[in-house]
C-alpha cells in the first residue's frame, strides 16, 4: 500500500502519513503532524504541527485542524467545519502558550459547518449536527444540535437515532445492526453482548 498525494498538496518534511491515506488538492500538512492509515484529507485541508489524526478518519473540504487537536480512529469531519485552539483570541495579543487541547474520540461525526470551541472532549460515536457550536464536553453517543449546542438525542455506532430519553434509563436497539444500547444515569453505553 502507499500514500496518494496530489501534486498541488504541500507536505512538509517530517510529517508522518500512514499507508493508504489520500491527500487531495491544495492540502497543507505541517512537519510535526501525525496522520494514521487510510485517512482522507479533502481539498484545501490544513493540518498543523501538533496534530494527531487516527486511522480511517475522513476530513472533508476546507477544514483546518489546528495545533492541539487529537482525532481518534474513524472520526468524520464534515465540509467547512471549524476547530479552534485559543479561547479568547486577539490579533494584537500573543496567546500561543494558551492553546487548549481538543480531543475527538473514536467514531464521532462533526457535521458540516459546525464549530468546536477549543478545550473540549467529544465522546465516542457522538454526532454533532451541521452548524452546531460545541462549547462543552460531549457525552459518548450524544446527538448535539444548535447554537450553543444542546443534546437532543442519542445515536448508534451506525449513525442512526435511537429512541431513548435524554436523561433517565432505558434500552434501545439499532435497527440496522441489531446492536443493543443501555441508558443509565452515567450515560449511554453499548450493551456488553453487542460489543465487538
NUTILUM-585304 format. One record per residue (C-alpha): residue in one letter; x, y, z. Coordinates in steps of 0.25 Angstrom, whole numbers, plus 5000, padded with zeros to 4 digits. Layout:
NUTILUM-585304
aXYZ...
***
This chain:
NUTILUM-585304
x500050005000x500450144998x500050295001x499350374990x499750514990x499250614979x500350694972x499750824978x499850784992x500950825001x501450725011x502650785020x503850695023x503650615036x502150595035x501650455037x500550395028x500050255029x499850155017x498650165009x498450315012x497950405002x498350555001x497550634991x497750774984x498350894992x498550815005x499650865014x500250775025x501250835034x502450765039x502050715052x500750655048x500450505050x499350445041x498950305042x498650195032x497450205021x497250355025x496550445014x496950595014x495950675005x496250794996x496850915004x497050845017x498150895026x498850815037x499650885047x500950825054x500350785068x499250695062x498950545062x497950485053x497550345055x497350235045x496150235036x495850385038x495150465027x495350615027x494550675016x494850805008x495250935015x495550885029x496750945037x497250845048x498050945058x499050915068x498550835080x497450755072x497450605074x496550515066x496450375069x496150265059x494950275050x494550425052x493750495041x493950645040x492950705030x493150815020x493650945025x493550905040x494350985049x495350955060x495951065069x497151065079x497051195086x495851225095x495951375094x496751415082x497251565080x498151595068x499051685076x499151595088x500151475086x499451345092x500251235086x500551185100x499051175103x498551075093x497450985099x497450845094x496250775087x496050625087x495050555078x494850415081x494650295073x493550295062x493050435065x492350515054x492550665053x491550725043x491750825032x492050965037x491950925052x492950995061x493750935072x494251035083x495550985088x495750915101x494650805100x494550655098x493550595089x493150455093x493250335085x492150325074x491550455077x490850535066x490950685064x489950735055x490250835043x490450975048x490550945063x491451015072x492150925083x492650995095x492650885106x492950735106x492050645099x491650505104x491850375096x490750355086x490150485089x489350555077x489650705078x489050825071x488850975072x489651105076x490151075086x489950925084x489050845094x488750705094x487550665086x487650515086x488550385085x489250325073x489650185070x491050145065x490450125051x489950275051x488450245054x487650325064x487250235076x485850255083x486250285097x486050405106x487250505108x487250465123x486750345131x486950205127x486450115116x486950015105x486950025090x487449945078x488050005065x487049965054x488249945044x489249865052x488449805064x489449865074x488749885087x488950005096x488750035111x488450175116x488650195131x489050315140x490450305135x490050325120x489850235108x490750105106x490749995097x490149865103x491349765106x490649665098x490749755086x492249805088x493249765077
***
